[in-house]
Amino acid sequence: MTPAAIQERAAESGIRCVGLSDHLWTDRKGRWRPSPSRLLGMRPGISRLPRIPRLLIGAEIDCHCRPAPGRLEETVGFDFLIVADHLADLKSGAFHLPTEPETMASRLMDGFRLAASHPRCRIVGHPFYLPAALLSRMSAARPGYAQNLYSSVAERAVELTAIAFARGIAVELNARALDLRLRSLLLPVFRAALSTGCRFTLGSDAHSLAEIGSTIRLKDYAEEIGVKSGELLTVDELLR
């Protein structure tokens, strides 16, 4: 997954521009891991590569990091930021998976609100995502859990996505996160986002060279939502 290998794979796939958006976390002491300077250190090497496909350097950061304003300056060198809720508090045990679907819905909505409120967010990554294993576990323990959870999210979706629209932030349809069950459950949520005027991105979330550009499977889903090509975020818009 070197920049040169990514660029070569993107060229083979007919992609004109690709964003490198590695994960950026903060540890308990508020330090970035890895450091932004390490990720931005790729830029001199990228400048020596052919100009097509174009490579952008971004980062995917967790919305619960919420760095202090001074630390936020360290992200200025990135071309764009994707901000996403990775349920870090759930994984650490600070927040326990609730048996009440409405409580989990509130947690997912809080995550979206935090991501869309981040000062440098350009894209909200995999919004309202819950790992399939956790969803299966709760659905087995409580029939109807998933349906009730996402029905609660849908009831507030227009209000929530209006925050993203007001700030010019796009909503991501993520090829890795959207398994078939989540697609059907989130359909009314994404339609609500569309109704507020939100822009969308189709993200491959590639973790390997073979996955680069693998957004074709999202095409039918985007059409089912009602997303047209003019409602997709362009590179020029991303870099404004």
N, C-alpha and C positions, 0 to 999 in steps of 0.2 A: 504493500500500500504506500509506496513512495510517490511523491508528486509526479515523477516522470512516468511511472507505471500507470498511475491513475489517468494521466493525460493521454497516454497511448490507448488505454482501454476506452476512454471517452471518445477519442477520434474514431476508433473502430465502430463505436455505437452511433456515430453521426451526431454527437453532442458538440455544440459550439462553445459552451461555457459550463464549468463544473465548480461547485463550491466545496472546499475542504473544511468540514466543520467538526473537528475533533471535540470530544467532551472536555469541559473545563469545570472543575469542582473547587470548592473551598474546604479546607480541613477545619478541625475544631478551633484552631488558632486564627482562623480567618485568612489563611494563606491559600493562594491558588495552587491547584494541583491538576495538570502540570502548570508551570508558570506561563503566563501569556507570552513572555519573551521567548520561551522555547518554541511555542507554536509559530509565533511571528518570525522566528529565525529561519523559517522555510522560504521567506520572501526573496532573499538574494538568489537562492538556487532556482526558484520559479522564474525569476526574471531572465535567466539564461536559457530557459526552455523555449521552444517555438511558441508563437503567440496564439496559435489556434490548435486545439481548443484553449480558450482562456481559462486560467485557474484563479479563483478567488479564495482568500483565506478568511474563514469565519470561525465560529465556535458555537457549540451547543452547551449552554450553561443551565444549571438547575435553578429554578425560580426561588427556591428556599434559601439559596446562598445569600441573597440580598446584601451585597458588599457595601461598605461605607463609601460615601462619595469620593473620597480620595482614592480608594482602591478601584473604583469604577473607571478612573482615568487609564488604568492599565489595559482596558479593553478598547480604547479609542483606535488603536492601530488595525483592528479587524475590519474587513470589508462589510461584514454583517454579523449579527448575532441571532441565533435561534434560542429562544428561552422555553424551557419545558419543565413540567412537573415529573420528576422521576420517583416520586413517592419515597424520598430518602428517609422521611420520618417514620414511614411504615416499615421500611427495611431495617432501621436502627432500633425499632421497638419504642420510639418516643410516641408513636401513634399506633394503636392496635386495630387490626381489621375488625370493624364493627359488625355485629349480627343484624343491625337495622340498616336496610338498604338506603334509607333516607339520610342516615348519618354519613355513610360512605359517599353519597351523592354530594353532600355539603362539602366534604373534604376535597372531592374532585373539582367542584366549582371554585373553592378557595384557591386551588392550585392554578386554575385558568386565570382567575382575577389577578393573582400575583404575577404570573408570566406576562399578561397583557399590560400590566402597570410598570414593568421594568423600564427604566429610562432609555435603554438602547435596544430594546427588542424590535426586531423587524418581522419575525415569524414566531408564532406560538407553535411549538413542536408537539406532535401527537397529542392534541388536547383530549382531556377526559379519558385517557388511556388507563386501563387496569389490566395487569398481566393475566393471560388466559388461565394460568394455573390457579391464581387466587380467585378468579371469577368462577371457575369450575368447582373449587372447594366450597365456596359460599352457596352456589346454586344447588350443590348436592345436599348441603346441610339445611337449606331453606328454599324450597321450590318457589320460583317466581322472583328470586332475589335480583337477578340481572335485569329483568324487565322493569321491576319497580325502581331500581337504582337509576336507570337511564330515562325512565319516564319522569322522575323528579328533576333530572338534569334538563330534559327537554322543556319543562315548564318554565325554567329560568334562562333558557338559551338565548332568547332575543335580548334580554337585559344584559347578559354577560358579554355576548359577542358585539354588542353596541360599543363596549369599551374598546375592543380591538379596532372596530371601524373608525371610531373617533380619533384614534391615534395613528391610523394608517398602517395597522399591523395585519399581516396576512395569517390565515389559518391553514395549517398543514394537513394534508391527507398523506399519511405515512404508510408506505408499502409494507414495512416490517411490522408496524403496530396494529394495522387493521386486518385482523383475521376475519373470517366470514361471519362469525357470530357478532363481533363488534360492529361490523359494517351495517347490519340490519338494525341493531339497537341504536346506533349513532345517526342513522339516516335523518330522523326528524331534527336532531341537534344541528347537523350541518346545513340542513335546509333553512333552519332558523338563522344561521350565520349568513347564508346567502341572502335572505330576506332583509337583513340589516345593511347589506351592501358590502360585506367583507370580501376581500380578495382571497384567493386560495393559492397554495403551492402543491404540486405533486412531488413528494420527496421519496427517493429510493431508500434513504437511510442506509446506504451501502456499508456493510462491515467487511466486505471482500471485493476483490476486483470483478468477480463474476456478477455482482449485484449492481454495479454502476450502470445507471440508466434504466434500471428495471422498474419503470413506472407504468409500463403498458398495461399491467393488470389493474391499475387504478382508473384507467380511461373509462371503462364501463360504469364504474362506481361514481365517478365525477358526473357522468352524463345522467345517471339515475338521480343524483342530488339535484341536477339542473344547472351545474356549472358549465358555462360556455368559455371558449378560448379567451374572450375578452375579459373574463373575470379572474384570469390567472395572473399572478404577480410577474412582471417582466424583470429582466436583469437591470434595465435602466431605472425602474422604480425601486428596486432593491437597494441600489447604490446611491439614491438621493440622500 
